[in-house]
Amino acid sequence: NIIMGSRACVKMAAAAWASGFLNAALHTAHTFSIPLCQGNTVDQFFCEIPHILRLSCSDSYLREVALIVITACLGLECFVLIVLSYVQAFTAVLRMPSEQGQHKAFSMCLPHLAAVSLFVSTTFFAHLKPPSLSSPALDLVVAVLYMVVP
């Protein structure tokens, strides 16, 4: 309660929801604005934006680059905030006098850190890998790793 009160928690939750909604709204508006000339069937487990763009018959490169930059900025901001919160949490845990309390706190934090790391690393791989590495099987495995497993 001393480090983070309910007011700060509400502000952070609202910021997370707002940035997620903004990102989703921008990508959805962009997706619905492009004409599809190769049908509307995506051979994927999840309907990912790069796969939808492959079906487009217009050159939407500049708009997609702008959306990727916005998404990267939002993602980087979230990543920095997550890292800073973990630094604060680990600092507070290491200041605990009880070794048993430290162990309990770390056992609660480390699974979350593992899930966040898996999500971030597979998301980066999925969206930043060169098209030459793209295959339906690899795309499916990566999508499941970052959407379902965490």
N, C-alpha and C positions, 0 to 999 in steps of 0.2 A: 504493500500500500504506500510506503514511503517513496519508492522509486517510480511507480506507475499507478496513479489513481484511476478511478473509473472514468473520469473525464478524458484523460489521455488515451485510455483504452478505446473509448467510443470514437474519438477523433481518428485514431489509427485504423480502426475497423471501417469507418466511413471513407477514409482516404483509399483504403484497399478496394472497397466496393466501387467507389467512383472511378478509380483508374481502370479497374477491370471492365466496368460498364463502358467507359469511353473507348477502350481498346476494342472491345467486342462490337460496339456500334460502328466504329470507323471501318473495321474489316467487313462487317455485314453490309453496310452501305456500299462499299467498294465492290463486294462480290455480286450484289444484285444489280449493279450498274454496268457490268461487263456482259457483252453478248456471247453466248455459247454456241459455237458452230459445230462442235464434235459430239453433240448429245449432252445429256446431263447425268450420266452414270459415272461415278467415281469408283474405280477398282481399289478401294481401300477400306479398312476397318472403320476409320474416322474420316470425316469430310474435311481434309486439310486444305488450306488456302493454296499452297503450291500446286496441289493436284487439280484444283478448280481452275487455276490460271492456265494449266496445260490444255484445258478444254476451250479456252477463249480464242476467238478469232480476231480480237483487236489487240493492239499494242498498248498494254496497260503498264508498261515497265516503270515509267516515272511515278505514276500514282502508287504503285506497289512499293517502290523504293521509299517514297515518303511515308507510307504506312509502316514499313519495316523500321525506319528511323524512329518514328514515334513509339513503336512497340519496344525497340531496343532501349530507348530512353526510359520508358516506364519500367521495363525489366531490370535495367541497371539500377534505377532508383530503389526498386524493391530488393534487389540483391544486396545493395549497400546497407539498407536498413536492416536486413536480416543478419548480415555480418556484424553490424554494430550492436544489434541486440544480443547476439551470441557472445560477443566480447564482454558486454556488460554482465550477462548471465554467468559466464565462466569466471569472471573477476569476482563476482559476488559469491559464487560457490567456493572458490579457492580461499576466500576470506573466512569461511565457516570454520569454527574451532573443532567441530566434531568430524572425524574421518568417516564415520558411519553416515552422517548427514551429507558429506561431500559425495560419497558413493551413491547414495539414494538420488541425489540431485543429478549427478552425471548419468545414472541409469535412466533417468526420465528424459534428459536432453539429447543423448546420443542417438536414439532411434529416430527422433525428429530430424536431427542433423543429417543422418544417413538418407532419410526420405527426401529431404530438400536437395541434398547433393545429387541423388539419383535423378530427380526431376530436372534440375538445372542442367546437368551434364548431358542427359539424353535429349532435352529440348534444344540445347545449343547444337548438338550433333545433327538432330533431325532437320533443323532449319538452316544450318550453315554448311552442311556437307555439299561438295560439288555434285552437279547432276550426273556426272559419270559414275559415281558410287551408288546411284539410286537404282533400286530394284524393288519390286512389289513385296518380296519376302522380307528384305531388310527394313523397308519402310513400315511394314506391319509390326515387326518385332520392336522397333524403336518407338512406334506410336503406343504400343501396349506398355512398354517400359515407362514412358513418361505420363501416360494418361491413367493407367489402371493400377500399376504396382504401388506408387507412392500413396 
